[in-house]
Amino acid sequence: MCPRLIFATRNSHKLKELELILTSVWKEFPSDLLATMSDFGIADPVEDGVSFAENALLKARAVCQETGISAVADDSGLCVDILGGAPGIFSARWSGDHGNDRANLDLLLAQLSDVPPRHRQASFVCAAAVVFPSGEEYVEMGQLSGTLLSEPQGEGGFGYDPIFLPSGCDVTTAQMSPSEKNAMSHRGIALRALAPRLLQAFQ
């Protein structure tokens, strides 16, 4: 059966997160009609935008144009106040090695080694975009604020989750269950806001 929506990612964590969100909106969501770039052998789109929203749209447009199928993409990252918003759109390749979570985390911790807890404010930011073959495009944003710990805590999640302590919480996003994290995460916020548009692909 031909997929109706392609998620422009190779990240299985993100795919599962999107499935959970769409299932929460539509109990009988046909997950077998949701695919990823890997299912189509699509090369990674160039992310040369200057914002999360631009990069999300670039990825969704590229996949939609190549397949003729509706595409959703997200671009997200960690914005640290004392670093002027960095790593920002470069979060996944902060260490120079794209997708190396541990190297990115270690570099950021080294950069913040002399920064006291009261100055470790940061936010996870996500832009989620969907592009339809008709040319329609929609973008939604999500943000989760918190502080950064000096040592990783928790085995769940990915990326910078082990050091991110959301405001008002006593555990990191890496210590939360997937459902707990999705309920408050930047990506969850953005994708839930976009969900009504995403469901158009299945109608």
C-alpha positions as CSV (number, residue, x, y, z in Angstrom):
1,M,0.0,0.0,0.0
2,C,1.4,3.4,-1.0
3,P,2.3,5.7,1.9
4,R,0.2,8.9,2.3
5,L,2.7,10.8,4.3
6,I,6.5,10.7,4.4
7,F,8.5,11.9,7.5
8,A,11.7,13.5,6.2
9,T,13.9,11.7,8.8
10,R,15.9,8.6,9.4
11,N,15.5,8.9,13.1
12,S,13.4,6.1,14.5
13,H,12.8,8.0,17.7
14,K,11.2,10.8,15.8
15,L,9.1,8.4,13.8
16,K,7.8,6.7,16.9
17,E,7.1,10.1,18.5
18,L,5.0,11.2,15.5
19,E,3.1,7.9,15.4
20,L,2.2,8.4,19.1
21,I,1.0,11.9,18.5
22,L,-1.1,11.1,15.5
23,T,-2.6,8.1,17.3
24,S,-3.5,10.3,20.2
25,V,-5.5,12.5,17.8
26,W,-6.8,9.7,15.6
27,K,-7.3,6.5,17.5
28,E,-7.4,4.4,14.3
29,F,-4.4,6.1,12.7
30,P,-3.1,3.9,9.9
31,S,0.6,3.9,10.8
32,D,1.4,1.6,7.8
33,L,0.6,4.6,5.6
34,L,3.4,6.6,7.3
35,A,6.9,6.2,5.8
36,T,10.4,7.7,6.2
37,M,13.0,8.8,3.7
38,S,14.8,5.5,4.3
39,D,11.8,3.6,2.8
40,F,12.3,5.5,-0.4
41,G,16.1,5.7,-0.6
42,I,16.0,9.5,-0.5
43,A,19.2,11.3,0.1
44,D,19.3,13.7,3.0
45,P,18.1,17.2,1.8
46,V,20.5,20.1,2.2
47,E,19.8,22.1,5.3
48,D,21.1,25.5,4.5
49,G,18.4,27.6,6.0
50,V,19.1,30.2,8.7
51,S,16.2,29.2,11.0
52,F,14.5,26.1,12.3
53,A,11.4,26.9,10.2
54,E,13.4,27.4,7.0
55,N,15.2,24.1,7.4
56,A,12.0,22.2,8.2
57,L,10.4,23.6,5.0
58,L,13.5,22.8,2.9
59,K,13.4,19.2,4.0
60,A,9.6,18.7,3.5
61,R,9.7,20.4,0.1
62,A,12.6,18.3,-1.1
63,V,10.9,15.0,-0.1
64,C,7.5,16.0,-1.5
65,Q,9.0,17.1,-4.8
66,E,11.0,13.9,-5.2
67,T,8.1,11.5,-4.3
68,G,4.9,13.4,-5.2
69,I,3.7,12.4,-1.7
70,S,2.9,14.8,1.2
71,A,5.9,15.2,3.5
72,V,6.4,16.4,7.0
73,A,9.7,17.5,8.5
74,D,11.0,19.0,11.6
75,D,14.1,20.9,12.5
76,S,14.9,21.3,16.2
77,G,17.7,22.1,18.5
78,L,18.9,23.4,21.8
79,C,19.3,27.1,22.3
80,V,21.5,28.1,25.3
81,D,21.0,31.6,26.5
82,I,24.6,32.2,27.7
83,L,25.9,31.0,24.3
84,G,23.7,33.5,22.4
85,G,21.2,30.8,21.3
86,A,23.9,28.3,20.2
87,P,24.0,25.5,19.2
88,G,20.6,26.3,17.7
89,I,20.2,25.0,14.1
90,F,23.7,23.4,14.4
91,S,22.7,21.3,17.4
92,A,22.9,17.9,15.6
93,R,26.4,18.7,14.3
94,W,27.8,20.9,17.1
95,S,30.9,18.7,17.4
96,G,31.4,18.7,13.7
97,D,30.2,15.1,13.4
98,H,26.5,15.1,12.4
99,G,24.3,12.9,14.5
100,N,27.0,12.0,17.1
101,D,24.9,12.7,20.2
102,R,27.7,11.9,22.7
103,A,30.3,14.1,21.0
104,N,27.8,17.0,20.8
105,L,26.9,16.6,24.5
106,D,30.5,16.4,25.6
107,L,31.4,19.5,23.7
108,L,28.5,21.5,25.1
109,L,29.3,20.4,28.7
110,A,32.9,21.5,28.2
111,Q,31.8,24.9,26.9
112,L,29.6,25.3,30.0
113,S,32.0,23.9,32.5
114,D,32.6,27.3,34.3
115,V,29.0,28.4,34.0
116,P,27.1,28.3,37.3
117,P,23.6,26.7,37.5
118,R,21.8,30.0,37.7
119,H,23.1,30.9,34.2
120,R,22.4,27.6,32.5
121,Q,19.0,28.5,31.1
122,A,18.2,26.9,27.7
123,S,15.3,26.0,25.5
124,F,14.6,23.2,23.1
125,V,13.0,24.7,20.0
126,C,11.3,22.9,17.1
127,A,9.7,23.9,13.8
128,A,7.5,21.3,12.2
129,A,6.4,21.7,8.6
130,V,4.2,19.8,6.1
131,V,4.2,20.3,2.4
132,F,1.5,18.9,0.1
133,P,1.8,18.1,-3.6
134,S,-0.8,20.8,-4.2
135,G,1.8,23.3,-3.0
136,E,0.2,24.1,0.4
137,E,2.7,24.5,3.2
138,Y,2.2,24.9,6.9
139,V,4.7,25.4,9.8
140,E,4.2,25.2,13.6
141,M,6.6,26.0,16.3
142,G,7.2,24.4,19.8
143,Q,9.4,25.4,22.7
144,L,10.4,23.9,26.0
145,S,12.3,25.9,28.5
146,G,14.6,24.7,31.3
147,T,18.1,24.5,32.6
148,L,21.2,22.4,31.8
149,L,22.8,20.0,34.3
150,S,26.6,19.6,34.5
151,E,26.3,15.8,34.3
152,P,24.1,13.5,32.2
153,Q,21.2,11.8,33.9
154,G,18.9,9.2,32.4
155,E,19.2,6.7,29.6
156,G,16.1,7.6,27.6
157,G,15.6,10.1,24.8
158,F,18.4,11.2,22.6
159,G,20.5,14.3,21.8
160,Y,20.8,16.7,24.7
161,D,18.0,15.0,26.7
162,P,20.3,13.7,29.5
163,I,21.3,17.2,30.6
164,F,18.0,19.1,30.0
165,L,15.9,19.7,33.1
166,P,12.5,21.2,32.1
167,S,11.3,24.1,34.2
168,G,9.2,22.9,37.1
169,C,10.5,19.3,36.8
170,D,12.9,17.3,38.9
171,V,13.9,14.8,36.2
172,T,15.6,15.3,32.8
173,T,13.8,14.6,29.6
174,A,16.0,11.5,29.4
175,Q,14.5,10.2,32.6
176,M,10.9,10.6,31.4
177,S,8.8,7.9,29.8
178,P,8.1,8.5,26.1
179,S,4.5,9.6,26.8
180,E,5.7,12.0,29.6
181,K,8.2,13.5,27.3
182,N,5.8,13.8,24.3
183,A,3.3,15.6,26.5
184,M,5.7,18.5,27.0
185,S,8.4,18.3,24.4
186,H,9.1,21.0,21.9
187,R,8.7,18.5,19.1
188,G,5.5,17.2,20.6
189,I,4.1,20.8,20.9
190,A,4.9,21.6,17.3
191,L,3.7,18.3,15.9
192,R,0.4,18.3,17.9
193,A,-0.2,21.8,16.5
194,L,0.5,20.6,13.0
195,A,-1.5,17.3,13.5
196,P,-4.8,18.5,12.0
197,R,-2.9,19.5,8.8
198,L,-1.0,16.2,8.8
199,L,-4.3,14.2,8.9
200,Q,-5.3,15.9,5.6
201,A,-2.8,13.6,3.9
202,F,-4.9,10.5,4.9
203,Q,-8.3,11.9,3.8
